[in-house]
Every structure is written in C-alpha cells, then in structure tokens.
C-alpha cells in the first residue's frame, strides 16, 4: 500500500512539474512576428529596390511594428 501511494505521489509530482514547465514555455507568437519584421526591414534595404518600392516596403514594415506594439505593448 505504501508503494502505491509513493508511486501516485511521484506521478502527481511529475505532472505538476510538466504543467509548470509547459505554462512557462507557452509561445505567444512574438518570436515569429519579430522575425517577420526583421525580414521586412532586410527586404526594404535591398539595393535592387526602386525608391518607390523601398518606400512601400518601409510603410508595411512600420505598420507591422505598430501592430506589434499595440498587441504586446512592447517594441519588437
């Protein structure tokens, strides 16, 4: 009987630890959005862009940054 209780306590402990770790690892998408903004600015900086195209891309990148700031209340 003691072994069964000890086994249940261990299983319960492992489940609690897994729950805590999973909760802290939760991906809210910030990393993906930051990468998209970074890639946007890299695309905007290409020398092959015409000035009008570069301005258009810059506007899109600024919009992405603005949406990120509104959503997460932080800079990307």
PDB file of N, H, CA, C and O in Angstrom:
ATOM      1  N   UNK A   1       0.817  -1.193   0.000  1.00  0.00           N
ATOM      2  CA  UNK A   1       0.000   0.000   0.000  1.00  0.00           C
ATOM      3  C   UNK A   1       0.866   1.265   0.000  1.00  0.00           C
ATOM      4  O   UNK A   1       0.558   2.242  -0.682  1.00  0.00           O
ATOM      5  N   UNK A   2       1.963   1.229   0.783  1.00  0.00           N
ATOM      6  H   UNK A   2       2.213   0.435   1.337  1.00  0.00           H
ATOM      7  CA  UNK A   2       2.859   2.378   0.826  1.00  0.00           C
ATOM      8  C   UNK A   2       3.488   2.647  -0.538  1.00  0.00           C
ATOM      9  O   UNK A   2       3.632   3.798  -0.949  1.00  0.00           O
ATOM     10  N   UNK A   3       3.861   1.573  -1.234  1.00  0.00           N
ATOM     11  H   UNK A   3       3.744   0.637  -0.900  1.00  0.00           H
ATOM     12  CA  UNK A   3       4.488   1.719  -2.550  1.00  0.00           C
ATOM     13  C   UNK A   3       3.522   2.339  -3.549  1.00  0.00           C
ATOM     14  O   UNK A   3       3.937   3.137  -4.389  1.00  0.00           O
ATOM     15  N   UNK A   4       2.262   1.995  -3.477  1.00  0.00           N
ATOM     16  H   UNK A   4       1.924   1.346  -2.794  1.00  0.00           H
ATOM     17  CA  UNK A   4       1.251   2.547  -4.375  1.00  0.00           C
ATOM     18  C   UNK A   4       1.099   4.037  -4.116  1.00  0.00           C
ATOM     19  O   UNK A   4       1.038   4.817  -5.066  1.00  0.00           O
ATOM     20  N   UNK A   5       1.038   4.448  -2.869  1.00  0.00           N
ATOM     21  H   UNK A   5       1.088   3.814  -2.097  1.00  0.00           H
ATOM     22  CA  UNK A   5       0.919   5.871  -2.529  1.00  0.00           C
ATOM     23  C   UNK A   5       2.148   6.655  -2.963  1.00  0.00           C
ATOM     24  O   UNK A   5       2.035   7.771  -3.469  1.00  0.00           O
ATOM     25  N   UNK A   6       3.312   6.072  -2.765  1.00  0.00           N
ATOM     26  H   UNK A   6       3.404   5.166  -2.353  1.00  0.00           H
ATOM     27  CA  UNK A   6       4.546   6.734  -3.198  1.00  0.00           C
ATOM     28  C   UNK A   6       4.557   6.874  -4.722  1.00  0.00           C
ATOM     29  O   UNK A   6       4.943   7.918  -5.247  1.00  0.00           O
ATOM     30  N   UNK A   7       4.140   5.833  -5.424  1.00  0.00           N
ATOM     31  H   UNK A   7       3.827   4.984  -4.997  1.00  0.00           H
ATOM     32  CA  UNK A   7       4.067   5.880  -6.889  1.00  0.00           C
ATOM     33  C   UNK A   7       3.093   6.947  -7.362  1.00  0.00           C
ATOM     34  O   UNK A   7       3.404   7.690  -8.293  1.00  0.00           O
ATOM     35  N   UNK A   8       1.941   7.037  -6.754  1.00  0.00           N
ATOM     36  H   UNK A   8       1.688   6.433  -5.998  1.00  0.00           H
ATOM     37  CA  UNK A   8       0.963   8.066  -7.118  1.00  0.00           C
ATOM     38  C   UNK A   8       1.491   9.469  -6.829  1.00  0.00           C
ATOM     39  O   UNK A   8       1.267  10.392  -7.612  1.00  0.00           O
ATOM     40  N   UNK A   9       2.185   9.629  -5.718  1.00  0.00           N
ATOM     41  H   UNK A   9       2.367   8.879  -5.081  1.00  0.00           H
ATOM     42  CA  UNK A   9       2.767  10.922  -5.375  1.00  0.00           C
ATOM     43  C   UNK A   9       3.819  11.335  -6.408  1.00  0.00           C
ATOM     44  O   UNK A   9       3.894  12.502  -6.793  1.00  0.00           O
ATOM     45  N   UNK A  10       4.625  10.376  -6.851  1.00  0.00           N
ATOM     46  H   UNK A  10       4.565   9.428  -6.539  1.00  0.00           H
ATOM     47  CA  UNK A  10       5.641  10.669  -7.865  1.00  0.00           C
ATOM     48  C   UNK A  10       4.987  11.058  -9.188  1.00  0.00           C
ATOM     49  O   UNK A  10       5.392  12.032  -9.823  1.00  0.00           O
ATOM     50  N   UNK A  11       3.990  10.306  -9.595  1.00  0.00           N
ATOM     51  H   UNK A  11       3.661   9.515  -9.079  1.00  0.00           H
ATOM     52  CA  UNK A  11       3.289  10.619 -10.847  1.00  0.00           C
ATOM     53  C   UNK A  11       2.647  11.995 -10.761  1.00  0.00           C
ATOM     54  O   UNK A  11       2.745  12.782 -11.703  1.00  0.00           O
ATOM     55  N   UNK A  12       1.992  12.297  -9.644  1.00  0.00           N
ATOM     56  H   UNK A  12       1.912  11.658  -8.878  1.00  0.00           H
ATOM     57  CA  UNK A  12       1.368  13.598  -9.463  1.00  0.00           C
ATOM     58  C   UNK A  12       2.410  14.709  -9.486  1.00  0.00           C
ATOM     59  O   UNK A  12       2.180  15.762 -10.081  1.00  0.00           O
ATOM     60  N   UNK A  13       3.539  14.486  -8.850  1.00  0.00           N
ATOM     61  H   UNK A  13       3.726  13.630  -8.367  1.00  0.00           H
ATOM     62  CA  UNK A  13       4.617  15.468  -8.852  1.00  0.00           C
ATOM     63  C   UNK A  13       5.152  15.733 -10.246  1.00  0.00           C
ATOM     64  O   UNK A  13       5.389  16.882 -10.618  1.00  0.00           O
ATOM     65  N   UNK A  14       5.343  14.673 -11.019  1.00  0.00           N
ATOM     66  H   UNK A  14       5.150  13.739 -10.717  1.00  0.00           H
ATOM     67  CA  UNK A  14       5.830  14.822 -12.394  1.00  0.00           C
ATOM     68  C   UNK A  14       4.815  15.608 -13.226  1.00  0.00           C
ATOM     69  O   UNK A  14       5.207  16.482 -14.000  1.00  0.00           O
ATOM     70  N   UNK A  15       3.543  15.319 -13.085  1.00  0.00           N
ATOM     71  H   UNK A  15       3.225  14.609 -12.456  1.00  0.00           H
ATOM     72  CA  UNK A  15       2.510  16.039 -13.830  1.00  0.00           C
ATOM     73  C   UNK A  15       2.482  17.522 -13.462  1.00  0.00           C
ATOM     74  O   UNK A  15       2.318  18.372 -14.337  1.00  0.00           O
ATOM     75  N   UNK A  16       2.636  17.830 -12.202  1.00  0.00           N
ATOM     76  H   UNK A  16       2.768  17.139 -11.492  1.00  0.00           H
ATOM     77  CA  UNK A  16       2.656  19.239 -11.774  1.00  0.00           C
ATOM     78  C   UNK A  16       3.860  19.958 -12.368  1.00  0.00           C
ATOM     79  O   UNK A  16       3.733  21.080 -12.860  1.00  0.00           O
ATOM     80  N   UNK A  17       5.025  19.320 -12.326  1.00  0.00           N
ATOM     81  H   UNK A  17       5.128  18.409 -11.927  1.00  0.00           H
ATOM     82  CA  UNK A  17       6.233  19.927 -12.902  1.00  0.00           C
ATOM     83  C   UNK A  17       6.058  20.138 -14.404  1.00  0.00           C
ATOM     84  O   UNK A  17       6.436  21.189 -14.922  1.00  0.00           O
ATOM     85  N   UNK A  18       5.497  19.169 -15.106  1.00  0.00           N
ATOM     86  H   UNK A  18       5.190  18.316 -14.686  1.00  0.00           H
ATOM     87  CA  UNK A  18       5.268  19.310 -16.552  1.00  0.00           C
ATOM     88  C   UNK A  18       4.295  20.445 -16.833  1.00  0.00           C
ATOM     89  O   UNK A  18       4.490  21.195 -17.790  1.00  0.00           O
ATOM     90  N   UNK A  19       3.265  20.588 -16.033  1.00  0.00           N
ATOM     91  H   UNK A  19       3.106  19.979 -15.256  1.00  0.00           H
ATOM     92  CA  UNK A  19       2.309  21.670 -16.206  1.00  0.00           C
ATOM     93  C   UNK A  19       2.983  23.027 -16.038  1.00  0.00           C
ATOM     94  O   UNK A  19       2.754  23.938 -16.834  1.00  0.00           O
ATOM     95  N   UNK A  20       3.809  23.163 -15.011  1.00  0.00           N
ATOM     96  H   UNK A  20       3.995  22.423 -14.365  1.00  0.00           H
ATOM     97  CA  UNK A  20       4.506  24.428 -14.753  1.00  0.00           C
ATOM     98  C   UNK A  20       5.467  24.756 -15.886  1.00  0.00           C
ATOM     99  O   UNK A  20       5.520  25.900 -16.337  1.00  0.00           O
ATOM    100  N   UNK A  21       6.221  23.775 -16.350  1.00  0.00           N
ATOM    101  H   UNK A  21       6.178  22.846 -15.983  1.00  0.00           H
ATOM    102  CA  UNK A  21       7.166  24.000 -17.451  1.00  0.00           C
ATOM    103  C   UNK A  21       6.407  24.365 -18.724  1.00  0.00           C
ATOM    104  O   UNK A  21       6.790  25.307 -19.417  1.00  0.00           O
ATOM    105  N   UNK A  22       5.351  23.644 -19.039  1.00  0.00           N
ATOM    106  H   UNK A  22       5.040  22.879 -18.476  1.00  0.00           H
ATOM    107  CA  UNK A  22       4.568  23.930 -20.237  1.00  0.00           C
ATOM    108  C   UNK A  22       3.948  25.312 -20.201  1.00  0.00           C
ATOM    109  O   UNK A  22       3.834  25.975 -21.232  1.00  0.00           O
ATOM    110  N   UNK A  23       3.558  25.734 -19.050  1.00  0.00           N
ATOM    111  H   UNK A  23       3.651  25.195 -18.213  1.00  0.00           H
ATOM    112  CA  UNK A  23       2.943  27.056 -18.914  1.00  0.00           C
ATOM    113  C   UNK A  23       3.964  28.156 -19.162  1.00  0.00           C
ATOM    114  O   UNK A  23       3.625  29.190 -19.738  1.00  0.00           O
ATOM    115  N   UNK A  24       5.207  27.953 -18.739  1.00  0.00           N
ATOM    116  H   UNK A  24       5.482  27.113 -18.272  1.00  0.00           H
ATOM    117  CA  UNK A  24       6.253  28.950 -18.924  1.00  0.00           C
ATOM    118  C   UNK A  24       6.805  28.969 -20.343  1.00  0.00           C
ATOM    119  O   UNK A  24       7.364  29.982 -20.766  1.00  0.00           O
ATOM    120  N   UNK A  25       6.666  27.887 -21.081  1.00  0.00           N
ATOM    121  H   UNK A  25       6.212  27.065 -20.737  1.00  0.00           H
ATOM    122  CA  UNK A  25       7.200  27.797 -22.435  1.00  0.00           C
ATOM    123  C   UNK A  25       6.195  28.293 -23.476  1.00  0.00           C
ATOM    124  O   UNK A  25       6.533  28.399 -24.654  1.00  0.00           O
ATOM    125  N   UNK A  26       5.001  28.588 -23.067  1.00  0.00           N
ATOM    126  H   UNK A  26       4.726  28.501 -22.110  1.00  0.00           H
ATOM    127  CA  UNK A  26       3.924  28.970 -23.982  1.00  0.00           C
ATOM    128  C   UNK A  26       4.409  29.970 -25.036  1.00  0.00           C
ATOM    129  O   UNK A  26       4.968  31.014 -24.701  1.00  0.00           O
ATOM    130  N   UNK A  27       4.192  29.647 -26.278  1.00  0.00           N
ATOM    131  H   UNK A  27       3.737  28.799 -26.550  1.00  0.00           H
ATOM    132  CA  UNK A  27       4.593  30.500 -27.395  1.00  0.00           C
ATOM    133  C   UNK A  27       3.426  31.391 -27.767  1.00  0.00           C
ATOM    134  O   UNK A  27       2.370  30.906 -28.175  1.00  0.00           O
ATOM    135  N   UNK A  28       3.616  32.695 -27.627  1.00  0.00           N
ATOM    136  H   UNK A  28       4.473  33.089 -27.296  1.00  0.00           H
ATOM    137  CA  UNK A  28       2.536  33.624 -27.956  1.00  0.00           C
ATOM    138  C   UNK A  28       2.708  34.243 -29.338  1.00  0.00           C
ATOM    139  O   UNK A  28       1.937  35.125 -29.717  1.00  0.00           O
ATOM    140  N   UNK A  29       3.699  33.800 -30.090  1.00  0.00           N
ATOM    141  H   UNK A  29       4.326  33.084 -29.782  1.00  0.00           H
ATOM    142  CA  UNK A  29       3.879  34.276 -31.453  1.00  0.00           C
ATOM    143  C   UNK A  29       4.788  35.476 -31.582  1.00  0.00           C
ATOM    144  O   UNK A  29       5.057  35.919 -32.699  1.00  0.00           O
ATOM    145  N   UNK A  30       5.265  36.012 -30.491  1.00  0.00           N
ATOM    146  H   UNK A  30       5.047  35.653 -29.584  1.00  0.00           H
ATOM    147  CA  UNK A  30       6.122  37.201 -30.568  1.00  0.00           C
ATOM    148  C   UNK A  30       7.372  36.951 -31.392  1.00  0.00           C
ATOM    149  O   UNK A  30       7.781  37.799 -32.186  1.00  0.00           O
ATOM    150  N   UNK A  31       7.972  35.799 -31.206  1.00  0.00           N
ATOM    151  H   UNK A  31       7.640  35.110 -30.561  1.00  0.00           H
ATOM    152  CA  UNK A  31       9.207  35.497 -31.932  1.00  0.00           C
ATOM    153  C   UNK A  31       8.992  35.465 -33.435  1.00  0.00           C
ATOM    154  O   UNK A  31       9.813  35.972 -34.199  1.00  0.00           O
ATOM    155  N   UNK A  32       7.886  34.867 -33.854  1.00  0.00           N
ATOM    156  H   UNK A  32       7.219  34.455 -33.233  1.00  0.00           H
ATOM    157  CA  UNK A  32       7.571  34.807 -35.283  1.00  0.00           C
ATOM    158  C   UNK A  32       7.322  36.210 -35.837  1.00  0.00           C
ATOM    159  O   UNK A  32       7.783  36.543 -36.929  1.00  0.00           O
ATOM    160  N   UNK A  33       6.597  37.022 -35.084  1.00  0.00           N
ATOM    161  H   UNK A  33       6.223  36.752 -34.197  1.00  0.00           H
ATOM    162  CA  UNK A  33       6.304  38.381 -35.553  1.00  0.00           C
ATOM    163  C   UNK A  33       7.562  39.238 -35.582  1.00  0.00           C
ATOM    164  O   UNK A  33       7.747  40.043 -36.495  1.00  0.00           O
ATOM    165  N   UNK A  34       8.429  39.067 -34.584  1.00  0.00           N
ATOM    166  H   UNK A  34       8.279  38.413 -33.843  1.00  0.00           H
ATOM    167  CA  UNK A  34       9.698  39.814 -34.590  1.00  0.00           C
ATOM    168  C   UNK A  34      10.540  39.432 -35.808  1.00  0.00           C
ATOM    169  O   UNK A  34      11.142  40.294 -36.448  1.00  0.00           O
ATOM    170  N   UNK A  35      10.577  38.139 -36.124  1.00  0.00           N
ATOM    171  H   UNK A  35      10.088  37.439 -35.604  1.00  0.00           H
ATOM    172  CA  UNK A  35      11.340  37.677 -37.276  1.00  0.00           C
ATOM    173  C   UNK A  35      10.757  38.238 -38.570  1.00  0.00           C
ATOM    174  O   UNK A  35      11.504  38.625 -39.468  1.00  0.00           O
ATOM    175  N   UNK A  36       9.431  38.283 -38.671  1.00  0.00           N
ATOM    176  H   UNK A  36       8.824  37.968 -37.941  1.00  0.00           H
ATOM    177  CA  UNK A  36       8.789  38.829 -39.866  1.00  0.00           C
ATOM    178  C   UNK A  36       9.137  40.309 -40.042  1.00  0.00           C
ATOM    179  O   UNK A  36       9.391  40.764 -41.158  1.00  0.00           O
ATOM    180  N   UNK A  37       9.146  41.046 -38.948  1.00  0.00           N
ATOM    181  H   UNK A  37       8.940  40.676 -38.042  1.00  0.00           H
ATOM    182  CA  UNK A  37       9.500  42.475 -39.016  1.00  0.00           C
ATOM    183  C   UNK A  37      10.962  42.630 -39.422  1.00  0.00           C
ATOM    184  O   UNK A  37      11.292  43.482 -40.247  1.00  0.00           O
ATOM    185  N   UNK A  38      11.832  41.815 -38.849  1.00  0.00           N
ATOM    186  H   UNK A  38      11.564  41.122 -38.179  1.00  0.00           H
ATOM    187  CA  UNK A  38      13.256  41.868 -39.199  1.00  0.00           C
ATOM    188  C   UNK A  38      13.459  41.579 -40.684  1.00  0.00           C
ATOM    189  O   UNK A  38      14.208  42.282 -41.363  1.00  0.00           O
ATOM    190  N   UNK A  39      12.789  40.547 -41.181  1.00  0.00           N
ATOM    191  H   UNK A  39      12.181  39.977 -40.629  1.00  0.00           H
ATOM    192  CA  UNK A  39      12.910  40.198 -42.601  1.00  0.00           C
ATOM    193  C   UNK A  39      12.338  41.289 -43.491  1.00  0.00           C
ATOM    194  O   UNK A  39      12.854  41.542 -44.580  1.00  0.00           O
ATOM    195  N   UNK A  40      11.283  41.928 -43.035  1.00  0.00           N
ATOM    196  H   UNK A  40      10.864  41.722 -42.151  1.00  0.00           H
ATOM    197  CA  UNK A  40      10.687  43.028 -43.790  1.00  0.00           C
ATOM    198  C   UNK A  40      11.706  44.157 -43.972  1.00  0.00           C
ATOM    199  O   UNK A  40      11.888  44.663 -45.080  1.00  0.00           O
ATOM    200  N   UNK A  41      12.365  44.545 -42.880  1.00  0.00           N
ATOM    201  H   UNK A  41      12.216  44.134 -41.980  1.00  0.00           H
ATOM    202  CA  UNK A  41      13.358  45.616 -42.976  1.00  0.00           C
ATOM    203  C   UNK A  41      14.561  45.209 -43.818  1.00  0.00           C
ATOM    204  O   UNK A  41      15.154  46.044 -44.501  1.00  0.00           O
ATOM    205  N   UNK A  42      14.923  43.927 -43.771  1.00  0.00           N
ATOM    206  H   UNK A  42      14.441  43.248 -43.216  1.00  0.00           H
ATOM    207  CA  UNK A  42      16.016  43.461 -44.634  1.00  0.00           C
ATOM    208  C   UNK A  42      15.616  43.575 -46.098  1.00  0.00           C
ATOM    209  O   UNK A  42      16.420  43.980 -46.937  1.00  0.00           O
ATOM    210  N   UNK A  43      14.373  43.218 -46.404  1.00  0.00           N
ATOM    211  H   UNK A  43      13.719  42.889 -45.723  1.00  0.00           H
ATOM    212  CA  UNK A  43      13.879  43.323 -47.775  1.00  0.00           C
ATOM    213  C   UNK A  43      13.827  44.786 -48.212  1.00  0.00           C
ATOM    214  O   UNK A  43      14.139  45.112 -49.357  1.00  0.00           O
ATOM    215  N   UNK A  44      13.437  45.646 -47.307  1.00  0.00           N
ATOM    216  H   UNK A  44      13.183  45.381 -46.377  1.00  0.00           H
ATOM    217  CA  UNK A  44      13.349  47.073 -47.625  1.00  0.00           C
ATOM    218  C   UNK A  44      14.725  47.647 -47.949  1.00  0.00           C
ATOM    219  O   UNK A  44      14.830  48.562 -48.766  1.00  0.00           O
ATOM    220  N   UNK A  45      15.774  47.129 -47.328  1.00  0.00           N
ATOM    221  H   UNK A  45      15.689  46.386 -46.664  1.00  0.00           H
ATOM    222  CA  UNK A  45      17.114  47.657 -47.520  1.00  0.00           C
ATOM    223  C   UNK A  45      17.846  47.144 -48.747  1.00  0.00           C
ATOM    224  O   UNK A  45      19.000  47.512 -48.965  1.00  0.00           O
ATOM    225  N   UNK A  46      17.212  46.307 -49.554  1.00  0.00           N
ATOM    226  H   UNK A  46      16.274  46.008 -49.377  1.00  0.00           H
ATOM    227  CA  UNK A  46      17.884  45.774 -50.743  1.00  0.00           C
ATOM    228  C   UNK A  46      18.172  46.887 -51.736  1.00  0.00           C
ATOM    229  O   UNK A  46      17.334  47.758 -51.976  1.00  0.00           O
ATOM    230  N   UNK A  47      19.364  46.847 -52.309  1.00  0.00           N
ATOM    231  H   UNK A  47      20.044  46.140 -52.115  1.00  0.00           H
ATOM    232  CA  UNK A  47      19.768  47.866 -53.281  1.00  0.00           C
ATOM    233  C   UNK A  47      18.994  47.778 -54.584  1.00  0.00           C
ATOM    234  O   UNK A  47      18.910  48.759 -55.323  1.00  0.00           O
ATOM    235  N   UNK A  48      18.430  46.617 -54.874  1.00  0.00           N
ATOM    236  H   UNK A  48      18.498  45.820 -54.274  1.00  0.00           H
ATOM    237  CA  UNK A  48      17.710  46.428 -56.132  1.00  0.00           C
ATOM    238  C   UNK A  48      16.320  47.073 -56.122  1.00  0.00           C
ATOM    239  O   UNK A  48      15.678  47.156 -57.169  1.00  0.00           O
ATOM    240  N   UNK A  49      15.851  47.525 -54.968  1.00  0.00           N
ATOM    241  H   UNK A  49      16.373  47.458 -54.118  1.00  0.00           H
ATOM    242  CA  UNK A  49      14.537  48.163 -54.889  1.00  0.00           C
ATOM    243  C   UNK A  49      14.570  49.552 -55.517  1.00  0.00           C
ATOM    244  O   UNK A  49      15.539  50.298 -55.375  1.00  0.00           O
ATOM    245  N   UNK A  50      13.502  49.870 -56.204  1.00  0.00           N
ATOM    246  H   UNK A  50      12.715  49.264 -56.319  1.00  0.00           H
ATOM    247  CA  UNK A  50      13.362  51.255 -56.673  1.00  0.00           C
ATOM    248  C   UNK A  50      12.996  52.102 -55.449  1.00  0.00           C
ATOM    249  O   UNK A  50      12.519  51.559 -54.452  1.00  0.00           O
ATOM    250  N   UNK A  51      13.209  53.416 -55.507  1.00  0.00           N
ATOM    251  H   UNK A  51      13.596  53.857 -56.317  1.00  0.00           H
ATOM    252  CA  UNK A  51      12.849  54.249 -54.360  1.00  0.00           C
ATOM    253  C   UNK A  51      11.370  54.112 -53.956  1.00  0.00           C
ATOM    254  O   UNK A  51      11.049  54.082 -52.768  1.00  0.00           O
ATOM    255  N   UNK A  52      10.490  54.032 -54.938  1.00  0.00           N
ATOM    256  H   UNK A  52      10.751  54.056 -55.903  1.00  0.00           H
ATOM    257  CA  UNK A  52       9.058  53.892 -54.630  1.00  0.00           C
ATOM    258  C   UNK A  52       8.771  52.548 -53.957  1.00  0.00           C
ATOM    259  O   UNK A  52       7.989  52.471 -53.010  1.00  0.00           O
ATOM    260  N   UNK A  53       9.409  51.500 -54.455  1.00  0.00           N
ATOM    261  H   UNK A  53      10.045  51.563 -55.224  1.00  0.00           H
ATOM    262  CA  UNK A  53       9.219  50.178 -53.875  1.00  0.00           C
ATOM    263  C   UNK A  53       9.765  50.143 -52.449  1.00  0.00           C
ATOM    264  O   UNK A  53       9.133  49.569 -51.562  1.00  0.00           O
ATOM    265  N   UNK A  54      10.928  50.749 -52.218  1.00  0.00           N
ATOM    266  H   UNK A  54      11.441  51.216 -52.939  1.00  0.00           H
ATOM    267  CA  UNK A  54      11.525  50.790 -50.885  1.00  0.00           C
ATOM    268  C   UNK A  54      10.625  51.544 -49.911  1.00  0.00           C
ATOM    269  O   UNK A  54      10.491  51.137 -48.757  1.00  0.00           O
ATOM    270  N   UNK A  55       9.999  52.649 -50.362  1.00  0.00           N
ATOM    271  H   UNK A  55      10.108  52.980 -51.300  1.00  0.00           H
ATOM    272  CA  UNK A  55       9.076  53.404 -49.506  1.00  0.00           C
ATOM    273  C   UNK A  55       7.845  52.574 -49.171  1.00  0.00           C
ATOM    274  O   UNK A  55       7.368  52.593 -48.036  1.00  0.00           O
ATOM    275  N   UNK A  56       7.331  51.843 -50.160  1.00  0.00           N
ATOM    276  H   UNK A  56       7.719  51.827 -51.082  1.00  0.00           H
ATOM    277  CA  UNK A  56       6.159  50.999 -49.932  1.00  0.00           C
ATOM    278  C   UNK A  56       6.465  49.925 -48.887  1.00  0.00           C
ATOM    279  O   UNK A  56       5.681  49.696 -47.966  1.00  0.00           O
ATOM    280  N   UNK A  57       7.618  49.271 -49.046  1.00  0.00           N
ATOM    281  H   UNK A  57       8.255  49.457 -49.794  1.00  0.00           H
ATOM    282  CA  UNK A  57       8.005  48.222 -48.099  1.00  0.00           C
ATOM    283  C   UNK A  57       8.215  48.821 -46.707  1.00  0.00           C
ATOM    284  O   UNK A  57       7.816  48.222 -45.708  1.00  0.00           O
ATOM    285  N   UNK A  58       8.839  50.001 -46.639  1.00  0.00           N
ATOM    286  H   UNK A  58       9.163  50.487 -47.450  1.00  0.00           H
ATOM    287  CA  UNK A  58       9.059  50.654 -45.340  1.00  0.00           C
ATOM    288  C   UNK A  58       7.727  50.930 -44.658  1.00  0.00           C
ATOM    289  O   UNK A  58       7.605  50.760 -43.444  1.00  0.00           O
ATOM    290  N   UNK A  59       6.734  51.351 -45.421  1.00  0.00           N
ATOM    291  H   UNK A  59       6.833  51.488 -46.406  1.00  0.00           H
ATOM    292  CA  UNK A  59       5.407  51.589 -44.854  1.00  0.00           C
ATOM    293  C   UNK A  59       4.806  50.318 -44.281  1.00  0.00           C
ATOM    294  O   UNK A  59       4.184  50.343 -43.219  1.00  0.00           O
ATOM    295  N   UNK A  60       4.992  49.205 -44.984  1.00  0.00           N
ATOM    296  H   UNK A  60       5.497  49.185 -45.847  1.00  0.00           H
ATOM    297  CA  UNK A  60       4.483  47.923 -44.497  1.00  0.00           C
ATOM    298  C   UNK A  60       5.213  47.504 -43.222  1.00  0.00           C
ATOM    299  O   UNK A  60       4.594  47.011 -42.279  1.00  0.00           O
ATOM    300  N   UNK A  61       6.525  47.702 -43.198  1.00  0.00           N
ATOM    301  H   UNK A  61       7.028  48.102 -43.963  1.00  0.00           H
ATOM    302  CA  UNK A  61       7.307  47.339 -42.009  1.00  0.00           C
ATOM    303  C   UNK A  61       6.889  48.189 -40.811  1.00  0.00           C
ATOM    304  O   UNK A  61       6.774  47.680 -39.696  1.00  0.00           O
ATOM    305  N   UNK A  62       6.664  49.474 -41.040  1.00  0.00           N
ATOM    306  H   UNK A  62       6.757  49.887 -41.946  1.00  0.00           H
ATOM    307  CA  UNK A  62       6.225  50.358 -39.960  1.00  0.00           C
ATOM    308  C   UNK A  62       4.845  49.948 -39.451  1.00  0.00           C
ATOM    309  O   UNK A  62       4.579  50.015 -38.251  1.00  0.00           O
ATOM    310  N   UNK A  63       3.975  49.527 -40.354  1.00  0.00           N
ATOM    311  H   UNK A  63       4.191  49.472 -41.328  1.00  0.00           H
ATOM    312  CA  UNK A  63       2.651  49.053 -39.947  1.00  0.00           C
ATOM    313  C   UNK A  63       2.768  47.792 -39.102  1.00  0.00           C
ATOM    314  O   UNK A  63       2.084  47.651 -38.088  1.00  0.00           O
ATOM    315  N   UNK A  64       3.632  46.880 -39.519  1.00  0.00           N
ATOM    316  H   UNK A  64       4.188  46.994 -40.342  1.00  0.00           H
ATOM    317  CA  UNK A  64       3.849  45.656 -38.746  1.00  0.00           C
ATOM    318  C   UNK A  64       4.364  45.977 -37.344  1.00  0.00           C
ATOM    319  O   UNK A  64       3.917  45.385 -36.361  1.00  0.00           O
ATOM    320  N   UNK A  65       5.309  46.920 -37.258  1.00  0.00           N
ATOM    321  H   UNK A  65       5.672  47.401 -38.056  1.00  0.00           H
ATOM    322  CA  UNK A  65       5.842  47.319 -35.956  1.00  0.00           C
ATOM    323  C   UNK A  65       4.755  47.950 -35.086  1.00  0.00           C
ATOM    324  O   UNK A  65       4.666  47.673 -33.890  1.00  0.00           O
ATOM    325  N   UNK A  66       3.941  48.789 -35.693  1.00  0.00           N
ATOM    326  H   UNK A  66       4.013  49.014 -36.664  1.00  0.00           H
ATOM    327  CA  UNK A  66       2.862  49.444 -34.961  1.00  0.00           C
ATOM    328  C   UNK A  66       1.869  48.426 -34.407  1.00  0.00           C
ATOM    329  O   UNK A  66       1.442  48.532 -33.257  1.00  0.00           O
ATOM    330  N   UNK A  67       1.504  47.445 -35.224  1.00  0.00           N
ATOM    331  H   UNK A  67       1.851  47.360 -36.158  1.00  0.00           H
ATOM    332  CA  UNK A  67       0.578  46.400 -34.776  1.00  0.00           C
ATOM    333  C   UNK A  67       1.200  45.575 -33.645  1.00  0.00           C
ATOM    334  O   UNK A  67       0.510  45.193 -32.699  1.00  0.00           O
ATOM    335  N   UNK A  68       2.502  45.302 -33.746  1.00  0.00           N
ATOM    336  H   UNK A  68       3.062  45.612 -34.514  1.00  0.00           H
ATOM    337  CA  UNK A  68       3.195  44.557 -32.695  1.00  0.00           C
ATOM    338  C   UNK A  68       3.135  45.334 -31.382  1.00  0.00           C
ATOM    339  O   UNK A  68       2.849  44.765 -30.329  1.00  0.00           O
ATOM    340  N   UNK A  69       3.409  46.650 -31.454  1.00  0.00           N
ATOM    341  H   UNK A  69       3.641  47.112 -32.310  1.00  0.00           H
ATOM    342  CA  UNK A  69       3.396  47.481 -30.248  1.00  0.00           C
ATOM    343  C   UNK A  69       2.005  47.529 -29.622  1.00  0.00           C
ATOM    344  O   UNK A  69       1.874  47.489 -28.398  1.00  0.00           O
ATOM    345  N   UNK A  70       0.968  47.614 -30.453  1.00  0.00           N
ATOM    346  H   UNK A  70       1.074  47.647 -31.446  1.00  0.00           H
ATOM    347  CA  UNK A  70      -0.401  47.631 -29.936  1.00  0.00           C
ATOM    348  C   UNK A  70      -0.753  46.301 -29.273  1.00  0.00           C
ATOM    349  O   UNK A  70      -1.377  46.271 -28.212  1.00  0.00           O
ATOM    350  N   UNK A  71      -0.350  45.211 -29.905  1.00  0.00           N
ATOM    351  H   UNK A  71       0.156  45.235 -30.767  1.00  0.00           H
ATOM    352  CA  UNK A  71      -0.723  43.884 -29.437  1.00  0.00           C
ATOM    353  C   UNK A  71       0.012  43.490 -28.157  1.00  0.00           C
ATOM    354  O   UNK A  71      -0.595  42.949 -27.233  1.00  0.00           O
ATOM    355  N   UNK A  72       1.330  43.762 -28.101  1.00  0.00           N
ATOM    356  H   UNK A  72       1.824  44.201 -28.851  1.00  0.00           H
ATOM    357  CA  UNK A  72       2.144  43.292 -26.993  1.00  0.00           C
ATOM    358  C   UNK A  72       2.615  44.397 -26.045  1.00  0.00           C
ATOM    359  O   UNK A  72       3.214  44.117 -25.006  1.00  0.00           O
ATOM    360  N   UNK A  73       2.343  45.650 -26.408  1.00  0.00           N
ATOM    361  H   UNK A  73       1.857  45.877 -27.252  1.00  0.00           H
ATOM    362  CA  UNK A  73       2.778  46.798 -25.595  1.00  0.00           C
ATOM    363  C   UNK A  73       4.274  46.751 -25.333  1.00  0.00           C
ATOM    364  O   UNK A  73       4.740  46.998 -24.221  1.00  0.00           O
ATOM    365  N   UNK A  74       5.019  46.425 -26.392  1.00  0.00           N
ATOM    366  H   UNK A  74       4.641  46.224 -27.296  1.00  0.00           H
ATOM    367  CA  UNK A  74       6.482  46.361 -26.311  1.00  0.00           C
ATOM    368  C   UNK A  74       7.039  46.591 -27.703  1.00  0.00           C
ATOM    369  O   UNK A  74       6.350  46.394 -28.704  1.00  0.00           O
ATOM    370  N   UNK A  75       8.284  47.006 -27.754  1.00  0.00           N
ATOM    371  H   UNK A  75       8.844  47.166 -26.942  1.00  0.00           H
ATOM    372  CA  UNK A  75       8.944  47.166 -29.051  1.00  0.00           C
ATOM    373  C   UNK A  75       9.392  45.821 -29.577  1.00  0.00           C
ATOM    374  O   UNK A  75       9.804  44.954 -28.806  1.00  0.00           O
ATOM    375  N   UNK A  76       9.316  45.639 -30.893  1.00  0.00           N
ATOM    376  H   UNK A  76       8.981  46.343 -31.520  1.00  0.00           H
ATOM    377  CA  UNK A  76       9.731  44.339 -31.460  1.00  0.00           C
ATOM    378  C   UNK A  76      11.223  44.108 -31.356  1.00  0.00           C
ATOM    379  O   UNK A  76      11.719  43.067 -31.787  1.00  0.00           O
TER     380      UNK A  76
END
